[in-house]
Each structure stands twice: as structure tokens, then as C-alpha cells.
Amino acid sequence: MNGHAMTLTSPLHSALSASAVHDNSEHGAGGRWSVHAPAPSRPDIVRDLIDRVVAADRRWEFASSNTAAGPAYSPYELLDAANTEALRRIAGQHGWPGFSLVGQDGSEAALRLALRVYEPHDDHEFVRALLRLLTTAAGCGEATWAQWAHLQDRVSVLNGYDQQYGTQYRHDASPLEPELYPVADPQTLAARRITVGLTPAPCPQALPGPRT
């Protein structure tokens, strides 16, 4: 998920800063967002979201460096499924976890979980529902349009379309050399990215990314 008008100054940011789903360019100077959000009204949800991302990051990083295939991967799917259900519960009660509810850190964590939503039947219904909620939140100032661009690209990729903003990468070939999913009209990519607050050119991090 960044016209990342957000500056992560909360102590909770330390838990998220070690790894990121986004590429380097999706963050502001110094790897920080640049949006000023109020203190979250539900710090319990913030902590839950961040704890889930921190735990998942450890597993995603291990999975990306492990070339084994087969049943050993089921724990990662189970973890993604549990996180998806937690996000489903939060979204069902509150809509998209926006700045007022979960602040800056929680909003970033929610986006990262949304990018790894697990839907075993591949109908992508829930992630599309999240995108609708995030669209509303961005329109109300409760999320950034750059966050929206990340999830919009994710929905496009999941449904077999070219992405619009160049935020989604394949990490399955090599975690150190992520490959950009196809982009619609690459000649105008920089202009589209700028309109949502992203830097003109994508620049992936060599870290575990969303499910491919």
C-alpha cells in the first residue's frame, strides 16, 4: 500500500521497519511515510495487526529462501489464512482500518496483510472487497492513494490483468532479484505513479513480497 504522506514516528514503527512488502521507492525519505495521522482510537487492533505482520515476515523470509516444495509450505498458507480471517473480522466491524482507528503503523500493517490475503478458491472476492473499502477510506483521508495503488495493482495481478502502478513483483524466481509483473502502458507509468504519490520509478526491495 504511498503518497505516503506518513511519517512513522511511533515506537511501533521499529517492529515494521526491518522488512517491507513495498519497494524502496514507495517510502518517503529515509524509508518513512509522510502522513500525519491522529493517535489511533484502537491501539489493541494496532498491536494485533503489527504482531501478525512481524510473525508473518519471519515466515515469509524463511519461505523465500527455502527452495523446497511440497507439504512443508502448508504452515505458511495456514498463517496467511489466519491473518486473512483476522483482517476480515476487523474490516467487517470497522471497514478499512484507517488512520483514525489504527494510526499510521496499523494502516501500514493492514495493507501488508491485505497484499497477502489467502483465498483458497482463487475467487479473490475478499481482496476486491478490501479494495472497495480502501477506495472509500482514501477518499475520506483515512488512507493514502498510494496505499490504494498497491492494492489496486494486487487485484489486477490476481485477476490476470496488467498492473497500473508498478508496485507488484514476483519473488518466486529469486528473492534477491524480484521481477516486476507486467505493467500497462509502461511509457506513462511514471506519470501514473506520481498522481498517487509514488516516486516515478519502481525500485524493489530484496525482501519477501506478496503471494505470487
ZAKOLLO-289128 format. One line per 2 residues: number of its first residue (from 1); their letters; for each residue x, y, z of N, C-alpha, C. Coordinates in pm, whole numbers, plus 32768, in hexadecimal, padded with zeros to 4 digits. Each point is the difference from the previous one (the first is absolute). Layout:
ZAKOLLO-289128
NUM = A = X Y Z X Y Z X Y Z ~ ...
***
This chain:
ZAKOLLO-289128
1 = MN = 8026 7FDB 8000 7FDA 8025 8000 806A 8068 8000 ~ 808A 8187 7F2A 7FE4 803E 807C 8020 8090 7FF1
3 = GH = 7FA6 8041 7FE5 800F 808B 7FF8 801B 801D 8088 ~ 803C 7FAC 802C 8025 7FE3 8085 8025 8080 803B
5 = AM = 7F9C 8035 800F 8009 807A 8045 8012 7FDD 8092 ~ 802E 7F8F 8030 8004 7FDA 808C 808D 8000 803B
7 = TL = 8011 8033 8074 8080 7FF3 8046 7FEB 7FA7 8078 ~ 803E 7F8D 7FFF 7FED 7FA0 806C 805E 8023 8072
9 = TS = 7FCB 8043 8063 8051 8029 8072 7FE0 7FAF 807C ~ 7F95 7FB0 7FFD 7FDA 7FB0 8073 8068 7F94 801B
11 = PL = 8011 7FDA 807F 805A 7F90 801F 7FD9 7F80 7FB8 ~ 7F82 7FF3 7FDC 7FD5 7F88 7FBC 8041 7FF3 7F78
13 = HS = 8030 8070 7FC9 803D 7FFA 7F7B 807A 7FA6 7FFE ~ 8045 7FF3 8070 8078 7FAD 8002 7FE0 7F70 7FDF
15 = AL = 7F88 7FD5 8020 7FDA 7F76 7FE4 7FE8 7FE9 7F6C ~ 7FDE 806B 7FB7 7FE1 7FF4 7F74 8074 8022 7FA6
17 = SA = 8062 804A 8033 8066 8038 7FA8 8066 7F9B 7FD1 ~ 8009 7F8C 8042 8066 7F9F 7FDA 7FE7 7FC3 7F78
19 = SA = 7F81 7FF7 7FD6 7FE1 7FCB 7F7D 7F83 8041 7FCC ~ 7FEE 7FFA 7F7C 7F8E 8044 7FC5 7FD2 7FB9 7F84
21 = VH = 7F7C 8000 7FED 7FC9 7FC8 7F87 8019 805F 7F8C ~ 8004 8083 801C 800E 8061 7F95 8090 800A 7FD1
23 = DN = 8012 803C 7F8A 8088 8017 7FD4 8035 807F 8042 ~ 8082 8018 7FF1 803D 8073 8042 7FBD 8082 7FD8
25 = SE = 7FD9 800A 7F82 7FCB 807E 7FCE 7F78 8022 8039 ~ 7FBD 7F9E 803C 7F7A 801A 8033 8004 804A 8085
27 = HG = 8075 8016 8037 800C 8046 807E 803E 8088 7FEA ~ 7FE7 8059 805C 803A 8084 7FF8 8092 7FFD 8027
29 = AG = 8039 8074 8014 808E 8009 8021 801D 7FAE 807D ~ 806F 7FB9 7FFA 8029 7FB1 8075 7FAA 7F87 8017
31 = GR = 7FB3 7FD7 7F99 7FAD 7F89 8010 7F87 8019 8057 ~ 7FD6 807C 800F 7F8D 801F 8054 7F8F 803B 7FAD
33 = WS = 7F87 7FEA 8032 7F8D 803E 7FBF 7FFA 8092 802B ~ 7FA7 804C 7FC1 7FFC 808E 801F 7F74 8036 8017
35 = VH = 7FA8 7FAD 803F 7F79 8031 8020 7FF3 800E 8095 ~ 7FBF 8068 802D 7FEF 8015 808F 7F73 7FD3 8026
37 = AP = 7FF7 7F97 804E 7F80 7FC8 8027 7FED 8012 8096 ~ 7F81 8005 802D 7FE7 800D 808F 8026 7F81 8049
39 = AP = 8006 800A 8084 8019 7F89 8051 7F8E 7F9D 7FE7 ~ 801F 7F81 7FF2 7F97 7F9E 7FE1 7F9C 7FF1 8072
41 = SR = 7F83 7FEE 7FDA 7F98 7FEC 8066 7FFD 7F71 8033 ~ 803E 7FA2 7FB5 8000 7F74 8029 808F 7FC9 8000
43 = PD = 804E 8022 8065 8089 7FCD 8005 8007 7F69 800A ~ 7F96 7FC1 8030 8000 7F6E 8006 8001 7FC3 7F74
45 = IV = 7FB6 803F 7FA3 8000 7FD0 7F77 8087 801C 7FBF ~ 803A 8074 801F 8085 8020 7FCC 8063 7F92 8026
47 = RD = 8002 7FDD 807F 805E 7F9C 802F 7FE6 7F79 7FBD ~ 7F82 7FDB 7FF2 7FDF 7F81 7FC1 8032 7FFD 7F70
49 = LI = 7FE7 806A 7FB5 802B 8006 7F74 8099 7FF8 7FF5 ~ 8043 804E 8053 8092 8003 7FF9 803C 7F7B 802B
51 = DR = 7FCB 7FC6 8068 8033 7F7D 802C 7FF2 7F99 7F90 ~ 7F91 8006 7FB9 7FEA 7FA2 7F93 8063 8015 7F8E
53 = VV = 801C 807D 7FE0 8060 801D 7F95 808C 7FD4 8028 ~ 8027 801E 807C 8086 7FDB 802D 8012 7F68 7FFC
55 = AA = 7F9B 7FB6 8030 8009 7F6E 7FFE 8001 7FCB 7F72 ~ 7FAC 803B 7FAB 7FFA 7FD3 7F76 8081 801F 7FB5
57 = DR = 803B 8074 801B 807D 8024 7FBD 806B 7F96 8015 ~ 8007 7FCD 8079 8066 7F9B 801D 7FEA 7F84 7FAB
59 = RW = 7F82 7FD9 7FF4 7FE2 7F89 7FB2 8011 801A 7F6B ~ 7FD4 8075 7FD0 800B 801E 7F72 8093 8004 7FD7
61 = EF = 8054 803A 8056 808D 8009 7FDF 803E 7F76 7FF8 ~ 7FDC 7FAA 805E 8034 7F77 7FFE 7FCF 7FB8 7F83
63 = AS = 7F80 8010 7FE0 7FC7 7FBB 7F8C 8043 802E 7F80 ~ 8020 8081 7FF6 803B 8034 7F85 808D 7FCD 7FEA
65 = SN = 8043 7FD8 806D 8089 7FCE 7FF4 8006 7F69 7FFE ~ 7F8C 7FC0 800C 7FFA 7F6E 8004 7FCD 7FCE 7F7A
67 = TA = 804F 7FB5 7FB9 7FD9 7FD2 7F7B 7FB1 7F7F 8003 ~ 7FEB 7FC8 8077 7FB4 7F83 8008 7F6F 8017 7FD8
69 = AG = 7FBF 7F9B 7FCF 7F74 800A 7FD8 7FB2 7F93 8047 ~ 7F7C 800E 7FFB 7FAD 7F96 8036 7FC1 8024 8085
71 = PA = 7FDE 7F9D 8053 7FB4 8015 807A 8041 8060 8062 ~ 8083 8013 7FF6 8043 805A 805F 7FC9 808C 7FF8
73 = YS = 7FC0 8022 7F92 7FCE 8089 7FF1 7F78 8014 803F ~ 7FBB 7F96 802C 7F7C 8011 8038 7FFC 805C 8079
75 = PY = 8065 8003 8058 7FF9 805E 8070 7FF7 8092 7FD5 ~ 803E 8023 7F8E 7FFA 808A 7FD0 7F74 8022 7FCF
77 = EL = 7FC2 7FA0 7FBC 7F78 8017 7FD4 7FA2 800A 8077 ~ 8016 7FAF 8067 7FAD 8008 8077 8010 8086 8045
79 = LD = 8079 8033 8004 8017 8083 803D 7FBB 806D 7FB1 ~ 800D 7FFD 7F7B 7FBC 8063 7FAD 7F69 7FF6 8011
81 = AA = 7FCD 7F85 800B 7F70 7FED 8010 7FD1 803B 8085 ~ 804C 7FEB 806B 7FDB 8037 8082 8003 8099 7FFD
83 = NT = 8065 8038 7FBF 8008 8091 7FF5 7F8F 8038 7FAB ~ 7FDB 7FB6 7F99 7F90 802B 7FAC 7F7F 8005 8050
85 = EA = 7FE9 7F9B 8054 7F87 7FFF 8051 8000 8072 8066 ~ 8074 801E 8037 8008 8071 805D 7FE0 8082 7FB9
87 = LR = 8035 8011 7F88 7FE4 8079 7FB4 7F6E 8006 7FD5 ~ 7FC7 7F8C 7FE2 7F72 7FFA 7FDD 7FA9 802D 8076
89 = RI = 8026 7FD3 8077 7FB4 8026 8077 8008 8096 801A ~ 8078 8037 7FF6 8013 8090 8018 7FB5 8051 7F98
91 = AG = 800D 7FDA 7F80 7FBC 804A 7F96 7F69 7FF5 800D ~ 7FD0 7F8E 802C 7F70 7FEF 8012 7FC8 805A 806C
93 = QH = 804F 801C 8065 7FD3 8053 806F 801A 8095 7FEB ~ 806E 8020 7FB8 802C 808B 7FFB 8015 8036 7F73
95 = GW = 7FEF 7FAF 7F9A 8028 802B 7F7B 8098 7FF7 7FF4 ~ 8038 8047 7F9D 8091 7FFD 7FF4 8040 8039 807E
97 = PG = 8067 7FBF 8038 8043 8035 8078 804B 8081 7FDF ~ 7FBC 806F 8010 8038 8081 7FD9 804F 8043 806F
99 = FS = 8030 8077 7FE2 8057 8048 805C 7FBF 801C 8087 ~ 7F80 8025 8000 7FBF 801F 8080 7FF7 7F85 8059
101 = LV = 7FEA 7F8D 7FC3 7FF0 7F85 804D 8085 7FC7 802E ~ 8060 7FF6 7FA3 807D 7FB8 801F 807E 8054 7FE9
103 = GQ = 7FF1 807E 7FDF 8075 8055 7FEE 8055 7FD8 7F89 ~ 8079 8033 7FFF 805A 7FEB 7F8F 8034 7F71 7FF9
105 = DG = 8030 7FCF 8071 803B 7F7B 8004 7F98 7F95 7FDF ~ 7F8B 800C 803B 7F98 7F9D 7FE9 7FD1 8000 7F70
107 = SE = 7FFA 8077 7FC4 7FD6 800A 7F75 8063 7FBA 7FA3 ~ 8081 8013 801C 8067 7FBC 7FB1 7FF7 7F6A 8012
109 = AA = 7FED 7FD4 807B 7FF6 7F70 801A 7F87 7FC4 7FBB ~ 7F8F 8046 8003 7F87 7FCE 7FBF 8016 7FF0 7F6A
111 = LR = 8043 8060 7FC3 801A 7FF6 7F71 8056 7F86 7FE2 ~ 8065 7FEB 8050 805A 7F90 7FE7 7FB9 7F7A 800E
113 = LA = 7FA5 7FF7 805F 7FB1 7F86 800B 7FA1 7FF2 7F8A ~ 7FC7 8070 7FD4 7FA4 7FFC 7F8E 8046 7FD0 7F82
115 = LR = 8080 8021 7FF2 804A 7FD5 7F8A 801D 7F6A 8002 ~ 7FE8 7FBF 8071 8015 7F70 8009 7F7F 7FB7 8026
117 = VY = 7F90 8039 7FE0 7F80 7FBE 801D 8000 7F75 7FC2 ~ 7FD5 7FA0 8050 7FFC 7F74 7FD5 7F70 7FD9 7FE2
119 = EP = 7FE5 7FDF 7F81 7F7D 7FD3 7FD6 8012 7F7F 7FB0 ~ 7FEF 7F8D 8041 8022 7F80 7FC1 7FB4 7FE2 7F81
121 = HD = 7F8A 803C 7FEE 7FB2 7FE5 7F88 8022 8060 7F8F ~ 805D 805C 801A 8030 805C 7F99 7F91 8054 7FC2
123 = DH = 7F98 801D 804D 7F9A 8059 7FCA 801F 8093 801E ~ 805B 8017 805D 8031 8086 8021 7F90 805F 802A
125 = EF = 7F94 7FC8 8031 7F8E 8054 8027 8023 805B 8075 ~ 8047 7FCA 8062 801F 8050 8077 8062 8070 7FE0
127 = VR = 8067 7FE3 7FB2 8061 8069 7FE2 7FBE 806D 7FAC ~ 7FA1 7FDE 7FAC 7FB6 8067 7FB6 7FAB 8053 805E
129 = AL = 7FC7 7FBE 8064 7FB1 804A 8064 805A 805F 804E ~ 8078 7FD2 8023 805F 8057 8045 8024 8078 7FAB
131 = LR = 8010 7FEA 7F7E 8021 8070 7FA7 7F90 8067 7FFF ~ 7F83 7FD3 8000 7F91 805F 8005 8003 8050 8082
133 = LL = 801A 7FBB 806F 8008 8046 8080 8075 8062 8002 ~ 8070 7FD8 7FC8 8076 8057 7FFE 7FE8 8078 7FA5
135 = TT = 7FB8 7FEE 7F94 7FDD 8070 7FA7 7FB0 8068 804D ~ 7F9D 7FD2 804C 7FB0 805B 8051 8056 8046 8069
137 = AA = 8057 7FB3 8041 8056 8039 8068 805D 806A 7FC6 ~ 803B 7FE7 7F8C 8059 8062 7FC2 7FB4 807E 7FDC
139 = GC = 7F85 7FF0 7FD2 7FAF 8074 7FDE 7FDC 8056 8078 ~ 8002 7FC2 8076 7FE0 8049 807C 807D 802B 804C
141 = GE = 8075 7FEA 7FC9 807A 8025 8045 802A 7F9E 806B ~ 7FC3 7F89 8002 8022 7F9A 8063 806A 7F9E 7FCD
143 = AT = 802B 8012 7F87 806B 7FB0 7FC3 803A 8055 7F90 ~ 8072 7FD8 7FCC 803C 804A 7F92 7FDD 7FBE 7F7B
145 = WA = 8003 8051 7F98 7FE8 7FC8 7F7C 8072 7FA5 7FD6 ~ 8075 8013 8038 806E 7FA5 7FE2 7FE6 7F76 803B
147 = QW = 7FC6 7FFB 8078 7FD8 7F7F 8038 7F9A 7FBE 7FA2 ~ 7FA1 8051 7FD4 7F9A 7FCE 7FA3 8041 7FC8 7F83
149 = AH = 8066 8045 7FCC 8043 7FD3 7F85 803D 7F75 8012 ~ 803A 7FE7 8075 8039 7F7C 801A 7F95 7F93 7FF8
151 = LQ = 7F8F 8018 8042 7F99 7F99 8002 7FBA 7FF7 7F79 ~ 7FF0 8070 7FBC 7FC7 7FFD 7F79 8056 7FAC 7FA3
153 = DR = 8083 8014 8007 805B 7FAE 7FB0 7FF5 7F6E 8025 ~ 7FF4 7FE4 8081 7FF7 7F75 802C 7F84 7FBE 7FC6
155 = VS = 7F90 8045 8005 7F84 7FC9 7FC8 800F 7FE8 7F6A ~ 8040 805D 7FBB 8015 7FF0 7F70 8053 7F83 7FE4
157 = VL = 806E 7FEF 8049 8057 7F8D 7FEB 7FB6 7F7E 801E ~ 7FB6 7FFD 806D 7FB7 7F87 8026 7F9A 7FD8 7F96
159 = NG = 7FCB 8062 7FBA 7F99 7FE5 7F9C 8037 7FF9 7F72 ~ 8086 7FFC 7FF5 803D 7FEA 7F7E 800E 807B 7FAA
161 = YD = 7FF6 8077 803B 800E 807C 7FB5 8088 8040 801B ~ 802B 8055 7FA5 8079 804D 8017 7FE7 8064 8070
163 = QQ = 8063 8014 8054 7FF3 8062 806B 8013 808E 7FC9 ~ 7FCD 8061 804A 8004 808B 7FD3 8071 8050 803D
165 = YG = 802E 7FDC 8077 805B 8056 804B 8089 7FC2 801C ~ 8015 7F86 7FD4 8083 7FC3 800E 802B 7FE7 808E
167 = TQ = 7FA5 7FCB 8052 8022 7FE7 808D 800F 7F6C 8020 ~ 7FDD 7FA8 7FA3 7FFA 7F72 801F 806F 7FB3 7FB6
169 = YR = 8043 7FA9 804D 8072 7FB5 7FCC 7FEF 7F6B 8019 ~ 803B 7FB3 7FA8 8010 7F70 8017 8080 7FEC 804F
171 = HD = 7FF6 7FB1 806B 8075 7FE0 8050 8022 7F6C 7FFC ~ 7FB7 7FB5 7FAD 8013 7F6F 8004 8080 7FD4 7FBC
173 = AS = 8029 8045 7F96 807B 7FD9 7FBA 807B 8015 8059 ~ 8007 8077 803D 806F 801E 805B 7FD7 8074 8059
175 = PL = 8009 7FF0 8085 7FDE 806E 8059 805D 8077 7FF0 ~ 8078 7FE8 7FC7 8061 806C 7FEF 7FED 8048 7F7B
177 = EP = 7FB4 7FC4 7FA5 7FEA 803E 7F7E 7F6A 7FFA 7FDE ~ 7FAE 804B 8049 7F70 7FFD 7FE4 7FE3 8037 7F75
179 = EL = 7F9B 7FC7 7FC2 7FDC 8026 7F78 7F7B 804A 8001 ~ 7FFD 8073 7FBF 7F87 804F 7FFB 7F96 7FBA 7FAC
181 = YP = 7F87 7FF4 8037 7F92 7FCC 7FAF 7FE7 8060 7F8C ~ 7FC6 7FCF 7F92 7FE8 8058 7F8C 7FB2 807E 8026
183 = VA = 8026 806E 7FC0 7FC4 8082 801B 7FBA 8032 7F82 ~ 7F89 8035 800F 7FB7 803A 7F90 8043 8082 7FD4
185 = DP = 8011 8011 7F7F 8036 807C 7FC7 8079 8033 804E ~ 806F 7FB9 7FFA 8076 8025 804F 8031 808E 7FE8
187 = QT = 7FE5 8037 7F88 802F 8086 7FE2 7FC4 806B 805B ~ 7F89 7FE4 8035 7FC0 8063 8057 7FFF 7FD4 8092
189 = LA = 804E 7F99 8021 8002 7FCE 8089 802C 806C 8062 ~ 806A 8048 7FE2 8033 8066 805C 7F96 8067 8020
191 = AR = 7FB6 802C 7F9B 7F99 8065 8015 7F90 7FC9 8059 ~ 7FDA 7F82 7FE9 7F96 7FC6 8053 802E 7FF3 8091
193 = RI = 807B 7FD6 8013 8033 7FF2 8088 8001 8086 8049 ~ 8029 8067 7FBB 8005 8084 803E 7F76 802D 802C
195 = TV = 7F9A 7FE1 7FB2 7F79 802E 8022 7FCE 7FC5 8084 ~ 8034 7F8C 8028 7FD5 7FC4 807F 8068 8010 806D
197 = GL = 8067 8051 7FE6 8061 801E 8069 8076 7FA3 8008 ~ 8011 7FA9 7F9C 8075 7FA9 7FFC 8072 8045 7FB5
199 = TP = 807A 7FD3 8016 806F 8033 7FB3 7FF2 7FD1 7F6F ~ 803C 8045 7FA1 7FEA 7FE0 7F73 8025 7F72 7FD8
201 = AP = 806E 7FCB 8037 802F 7F7C 7FD4 7FF6 7F99 806F ~ 7FCF 7F88 7FE3 8000 7F93 8063 808F 7FD9 8023
203 = CP = 8011 7FCF 807B 8083 7FD3 802D 7FEB 7F96 806B ~ 8001 7F80 7FDB 7FDB 7F97 805F 8068 7FEB 806C
205 = QA = 7FCF 7FD8 8075 8058 7FD2 806C 8012 7F6B 7FF2 ~ 8073 7FCF 8024 8019 7F6F 7FFD 7FCD 7FC2 8080
207 = LP = 7F7C 8003 8010 7FC1 7FCB 8078 7F85 7FB3 7FD7 ~ 7FCD 7FA9 8056 7F89 7FB3 7FDC 7F8E 805B 7FDC
209 = GP = 7FBC 7FE1 7F95 7F8F 8051 7FD3 7F7F 7FB4 8008 ~ 7F97 8036 7FC2 7F7F 7FBE 8004 8002 7F79 7FBB
211 = RT = 7F9E 7FB0 801F 7FF0 7F7C 7FC3 8000 800E 7F69 ~ 804A 7FAB 7FBA 8006 8006 7F6D 7FA3 7F9A 7FC2
***
